[in-house]
Amino acid sequence: MTRLSQVEQTRGLAGPPLTPRTAVIWSVLRAELERRPGAELTVVDVGGGTGGFAVPLARAGHRVTVVDASPDALAALTRRAAEAGVAERVRAVQGDGDALAGLVEPATADLVLCHAVLEVVDDPVPVVSAVAGALRPGGAASVLVAGRAAAVLGRAVNGHLDTAAALADDPHGTAGPRDNLRRRYDVEGAAALLAAAGLVVEEIHGVRVLADLLPAAVADGQPATLVELERALAARPPWRDLAAQLHLFARRPA
């Protein structure tokens, strides 16, 4: 039985409405929080933007530092935290992922979120090293990266065969200098990156396995069914490996 089989509404953590982009991730995070009931965790959200994860975590009683390069996003985060009544639990730090090692004290975090960051930084290796270094022994990292296979299939089914071929052949999974991402990952490559930083990968799930492939009328017309189907397929190869994003949950050894 995987963590995704758990009831979605976990006591003490009321997140935003679940979508195909968030349901799988929230299921894993909720299970991690339940491992330490009643504890006030120190959380770092790298690239956390306007607080889609940070504010619900703060409302659940945890202290969250959001590191983001955008001052506008951090301003929106601050307003959102104030409106939710958790301003004292949310700290905004301006900086990008490449500078993470200098922005967060080592071995101080129980949980680090690093979502949609590793595909845009100059070099993912020191960023992952900084994520691992920020964790206390036994702490966990939630890492979300863009999937290579989904990008190839998406371009191909839309008739962009040359771009699909470029994505498939490029060692970093990009389609050239005009691509808005510096790299994309497969399961093995993403897991190896985390392992090289000393993290032990415990779970890997696909996020948006089907959502990006469906007509809008289908996705919008059956949202609850789609969320449940995404959850059902998230941990099951080969569907997991074809997801638009790959979610890896890893831990620093105690």
C-alpha positions as CSV (number, residue, x, y, z in Angstrom):
1,M,0.0,0.0,0.0
2,T,1.4,3.4,-0.9
3,R,0.9,6.7,0.9
4,L,-1.4,7.8,-1.9
5,S,-4.1,5.4,-0.6
6,Q,-4.5,7.4,2.6
7,V,-7.5,9.7,3.1
8,E,-6.8,13.0,1.6
9,Q,-8.1,15.2,4.4
10,T,-5.5,14.8,7.1
11,R,-6.2,16.3,10.4
12,G,-4.5,19.6,11.0
13,L,-3.5,20.4,7.4
14,A,-6.1,22.1,5.3
15,G,-4.5,22.8,1.9
16,P,-5.9,24.5,-1.1
17,P,-8.4,22.5,-3.4
18,L,-6.6,19.5,-4.7
19,T,-5.7,19.5,-8.4
20,P,-3.8,17.1,-10.7
21,R,-0.8,19.3,-10.0
22,T,-0.9,19.0,-6.2
23,A,-2.8,16.0,-5.0
24,V,0.1,13.5,-5.2
25,I,2.5,15.9,-3.6
26,W,0.2,16.8,-0.7
27,S,-0.4,13.1,0.0
28,V,3.3,12.5,0.4
29,L,3.8,15.6,2.5
30,R,0.8,14.8,4.8
31,A,2.2,11.3,5.5
32,E,5.6,12.8,6.4
33,L,4.0,15.3,8.8
34,E,2.0,12.5,10.4
35,R,5.2,10.8,11.3
36,R,5.8,13.5,13.9
37,P,2.4,14.4,15.3
38,G,2.3,17.6,17.3
39,A,5.8,18.6,16.4
40,E,6.6,22.1,15.0
41,L,8.8,21.4,12.0
42,T,11.2,23.8,10.4
43,V,10.5,23.9,6.7
44,V,12.4,25.5,3.8
45,D,10.6,26.0,0.5
46,V,13.1,26.7,-2.3
47,G,11.4,28.5,-5.1
48,G,8.2,28.6,-3.1
49,G,6.8,31.7,-4.8
50,T,3.6,33.0,-3.4
51,G,3.2,30.3,-0.8
52,G,1.0,27.6,-2.3
53,F,2.7,25.1,0.0
54,A,4.2,27.4,2.6
55,V,1.0,28.9,3.8
56,P,-0.9,25.7,4.4
57,L,2.1,24.2,6.2
58,A,2.3,27.3,8.4
59,R,-1.4,27.0,9.1
60,A,-0.7,23.4,10.3
61,G,1.7,24.8,12.9
62,H,5.0,24.7,11.2
63,R,7.6,27.4,10.5
64,V,8.4,28.0,6.9
65,T,11.2,29.9,5.2
66,V,10.5,30.6,1.5
67,V,13.5,31.3,-0.7
68,D,12.5,32.8,-4.1
69,A,14.2,35.1,-6.6
70,S,11.1,37.2,-7.3
71,P,10.4,40.1,-5.0
72,D,6.8,40.3,-6.4
73,A,6.2,36.7,-5.5
74,L,7.6,37.2,-2.0
75,A,5.4,40.3,-1.5
76,A,2.3,38.2,-2.5
77,L,3.5,35.5,-0.1
78,T,3.7,38.0,2.7
79,R,0.2,39.2,2.0
80,R,-1.2,35.7,1.7
81,A,0.4,34.7,5.0
82,A,-1.0,37.7,6.8
83,E,-4.5,37.1,5.4
84,A,-4.2,33.5,6.7
85,G,-3.2,34.7,10.1
86,V,0.3,33.0,10.0
87,A,2.6,35.9,9.2
88,E,4.7,35.1,12.2
89,R,5.3,31.6,10.9
90,V,6.4,32.5,7.4
91,R,9.7,34.1,6.5
92,A,10.5,35.4,3.0
93,V,14.1,35.3,1.8
94,Q,15.0,36.7,-1.6
95,G,17.5,34.6,-3.6
96,D,17.6,32.0,-6.3
97,G,18.3,28.3,-6.0
98,D,21.9,28.6,-7.1
99,A,22.6,30.7,-3.9
100,L,20.8,28.4,-1.5
101,A,23.9,27.3,0.4
102,G,24.4,30.9,1.5
103,L,20.8,31.6,2.4
104,V,19.9,28.7,4.8
105,E,21.9,27.5,7.8
106,P,23.1,24.0,7.5
107,A,21.4,21.1,9.3
108,T,18.5,23.3,10.5
109,A,15.5,22.0,8.4
110,D,13.2,19.1,9.1
111,L,11.7,19.3,5.6
112,V,12.9,21.0,2.4
113,L,10.7,21.6,-0.6
114,C,12.5,22.1,-3.9
115,H,9.8,22.2,-6.6
116,A,10.4,23.1,-10.2
117,V,13.9,24.5,-9.4
118,L,16.5,22.0,-10.6
119,E,15.4,22.4,-14.3
120,V,16.2,26.1,-14.3
121,V,19.3,26.6,-12.1
122,D,22.7,27.0,-13.6
123,D,24.0,23.8,-12.0
124,P,21.7,21.4,-10.1
125,V,24.5,19.6,-8.4
126,P,25.4,22.3,-5.8
127,V,21.7,23.1,-5.3
128,V,20.9,19.5,-4.4
129,S,24.0,19.5,-2.2
130,A,22.7,22.6,-0.4
131,V,19.2,21.0,0.0
132,A,20.9,17.9,1.6
133,G,23.1,20.2,3.8
134,A,20.1,22.2,5.0
135,L,18.5,19.1,6.4
136,R,18.9,17.8,9.9
137,P,19.8,14.1,10.1
138,G,16.6,12.2,9.4
139,G,15.1,15.2,7.6
140,A,13.3,14.8,4.3
141,A,13.4,16.5,0.9
142,S,10.5,16.9,-1.5
143,V,11.9,17.4,-5.0
144,L,9.8,18.0,-8.1
145,V,11.4,18.1,-11.6
146,A,10.2,18.2,-15.2
147,G,10.0,14.9,-16.9
148,R,11.8,14.3,-20.2
149,A,9.5,11.6,-21.6
150,A,6.4,13.7,-21.3
151,A,8.0,16.6,-23.1
152,V,9.0,14.3,-26.0
153,L,5.5,12.8,-26.3
154,G,3.8,16.2,-25.9
155,R,5.8,17.7,-28.8
156,A,5.3,14.7,-31.0
157,V,1.5,14.4,-30.6
158,N,1.2,18.1,-31.4
159,G,3.1,17.6,-34.6
160,H,6.4,19.1,-33.6
161,L,8.5,16.1,-34.5
162,D,11.8,17.9,-34.9
163,T,11.5,19.3,-31.4
164,A,10.5,16.0,-30.0
165,A,13.6,14.4,-31.6
166,A,15.8,17.1,-30.2
167,L,14.4,16.6,-26.7
168,A,14.9,12.9,-27.0
169,D,18.5,13.1,-28.2
170,D,19.8,16.0,-26.0
171,P,21.8,14.8,-23.0
172,H,20.0,17.3,-20.8
173,G,16.5,16.9,-22.3
174,T,16.2,20.3,-23.8
175,A,15.2,21.4,-27.3
176,G,17.9,24.0,-27.8
177,P,18.7,27.6,-26.8
178,R,15.1,28.7,-27.1
179,D,13.8,26.1,-24.6
180,N,12.6,27.7,-21.4
181,L,14.1,24.9,-19.3
182,R,17.8,24.1,-19.0
183,R,17.2,20.3,-18.4
184,R,14.6,17.6,-17.9
185,Y,14.9,14.4,-16.1
186,D,14.0,10.7,-16.2
187,V,13.5,8.7,-13.0
188,E,17.0,7.2,-13.0
189,G,18.8,10.5,-13.6
190,A,16.8,12.4,-10.9
191,A,17.3,9.6,-8.4
192,A,21.0,9.5,-9.1
193,L,21.3,13.2,-8.6
194,L,19.8,13.0,-5.1
195,A,21.8,9.9,-4.2
196,A,25.0,11.6,-5.2
197,A,24.3,14.3,-2.5
198,G,23.9,11.7,0.1
199,L,20.1,11.5,0.1
200,V,18.2,8.2,0.2
201,V,15.3,8.2,-2.2
202,E,12.2,6.6,-0.5
203,E,9.4,7.3,-3.0
204,I,9.1,8.4,-6.6
205,H,5.7,9.5,-8.1
206,G,4.5,10.9,-11.4
207,V,2.7,14.2,-11.3
208,R,0.3,15.1,-14.1
209,V,0.4,11.6,-15.6
210,L,-2.7,12.3,-17.8
211,A,-3.8,15.8,-17.1
212,D,-1.7,17.5,-19.8
213,L,-2.9,14.9,-22.4
214,L,-6.6,15.3,-22.0
215,P,-8.9,17.8,-23.8
216,A,-9.8,20.6,-21.5
217,A,-13.5,19.6,-21.6
218,V,-12.7,16.2,-20.1
219,A,-10.3,17.5,-17.5
220,D,-12.6,20.3,-16.4
221,G,-15.7,18.2,-16.6
222,Q,-14.5,15.4,-14.3
223,P,-12.0,17.0,-12.0
224,A,-12.5,14.7,-9.0
225,T,-12.2,11.6,-11.2
226,L,-9.1,12.9,-12.8
227,V,-7.4,13.6,-9.4
228,E,-8.2,10.1,-8.3
229,L,-6.9,8.6,-11.5
230,E,-3.7,10.6,-11.2
231,R,-3.2,9.3,-7.7
232,A,-3.9,5.8,-8.7
233,L,-1.3,5.9,-11.5
234,A,1.3,8.0,-9.8
235,A,3.5,5.3,-8.4
236,R,3.0,2.7,-11.1
237,P,5.4,2.4,-14.0
238,P,5.2,2.9,-16.9
239,W,2.6,5.6,-16.3
240,R,4.7,7.2,-13.6
241,D,7.7,7.6,-15.9
242,L,5.6,9.4,-18.5
243,A,4.3,12.1,-16.2
244,A,4.9,15.8,-16.9
245,Q,6.7,16.0,-13.6
246,L,8.5,13.5,-11.3
247,H,8.2,13.9,-7.6
248,L,11.0,12.3,-5.5
249,F,10.8,12.1,-1.7
250,A,14.2,11.5,-0.1
251,R,15.8,11.6,3.3
252,R,19.1,12.5,4.9
253,P,20.3,9.5,6.8
254,A,20.0,9.9,10.6
